[in-house]
Amino acid sequence: MSSESYAESLEGVLKAARDIEPAKKEERKEDKTREHLLRAAALVAVLSMIESVDERASLGRQLGSAWSQDHRRAHMGDSNLMESRQKRATWR
């Protein structure tokens, strides 16, 4: 049993879309809808891959939950998160 990866299955869809031959005018409507479906599937797959790369890059830059922020501050010796949120800004 072979498990096909996401990239391999996407490659198969793209190759199938390229291999469509021009058909007669009577069969053109069916082939045209098939071609549109294959193109749409390929575009959605590519866009989903692009979005997931962006999310992974910014994931480490997020602050995290309030619990994790509070514990991080406590380990560094700062005041807890609730106190730091209640202070006025010094740059006003």
C-alpha positions in Angstrom: 0.0 0.0 0.0 1.6 3.3 -1.1 0.6 6.5 0.5 0.7 9.4 -1.9 2.0 12.7 -0.5 0.1 16.0 -0.9 2.7 17.3 -3.4 2.5 14.1 -5.5 -1.3 14.2 -5.7 -1.1 17.9 -6.6 1.4 17.0 -9.3 -1.0 14.4 -10.7 -3.8 16.9 -10.9 -1.6 19.5 -12.7 -0.3 16.9 -15.2 -3.9 15.7 -15.9 -4.9 19.3 -16.5 -2.0 19.8 -19.0 -2.7 16.5 -20.9 -6.3 17.5 -21.9 -6.4 17.5 -25.7 -8.7 19.8 -27.7 -11.9 18.0 -28.4 -14.7 18.4 -30.9 -17.2 21.2 -30.5 -19.8 18.8 -29.2 -17.6 17.5 -26.4 -16.1 20.9 -25.7 -18.6 21.8 -23.0 -17.8 18.7 -20.9 -14.0 19.1 -21.3 -14.3 22.8 -20.5 -16.0 22.2 -17.2 -13.5 19.5 -16.4 -10.7 21.8 -17.2 -12.2 24.6 -15.0 -12.6 22.1 -12.2 -9.0 20.9 -12.5 -7.7 24.5 -12.6 -9.8 25.5 -9.6 -8.5 22.5 -7.7 -4.9 23.3 -8.6 -5.3 27.0 -7.6 -6.9 26.1 -4.2 -4.1 23.6 -3.5 -1.4 26.1 -4.3 -3.0 28.9 -2.3 -3.5 26.6 0.7 0.2 25.7 0.6 1.2 29.3 0.4 -1.0 30.3 3.4 0.4 27.5 5.6 4.0 28.7 5.0 3.1 32.2 6.2 1.3 30.9 9.3 4.3 28.9 10.4 6.7 31.8 10.0 4.6 34.1 12.2 3.7 31.5 14.8 6.8 31.9 16.9 6.4 35.7 17.0 3.0 35.6 18.7 2.8 36.3 22.4 0.7 33.3 23.3 -2.0 33.0 25.9 -2.3 35.3 28.9 -1.3 32.3 31.2 2.0 31.8 29.3 2.7 35.5 29.2 2.1 35.7 33.0 4.4 32.7 33.8 7.1 34.0 31.5 7.1 37.4 33.3 7.2 35.6 36.7 10.2 33.5 35.7 12.0 36.7 34.5 11.2 38.4 37.8 8.8 41.0 36.4 5.4 41.9 37.9 2.5 39.8 36.8 0.6 40.4 33.7 -2.5 42.0 35.4 -0.3 44.6 37.2 1.5 45.4 34.0 -1.7 45.9 32.1 -3.1 48.3 34.8 -0.1 50.7 34.7 -0.2 53.9 32.8 2.1 54.3 29.8 5.2 56.3 30.6 5.3 57.9 27.2 2.1 59.9 27.3 
